[in-house]
Amino acid sequence: MWEISVNDQILTFLYSLVLGVLLCVFYDILRAIRKTGSSSYFSVLAGDIIFWIVNSFVTFIFLLSRTNGEIRGYVLVSILFGFIVCR
């Protein structure tokens, strides 16, 4: 069983907050592109699908690198909190 020290947990929490902020910035860029370009149903759908695929991939890679692929609740909550704080 792979264990993570308290210092690593704190760093992972802070990195998760930063990741949440970066994901929010990516969403804001997508929104700005959406406002300047076409806002048809299919372009919005395609943009949202691309947004979620990229976010899922980035979060997956982050979890692999920081927690050895384990899904930890505080990581997901801190990503969400970073996203909300940025919004």
Summary of the structure (lengths in Angstrom):
residues: 87
radius of gyration: 15.2
end to end distance: 37.1
largest distance: 50.2
contacts: 228
relative contact order: 0.22
helix: 83%
strand: 0%
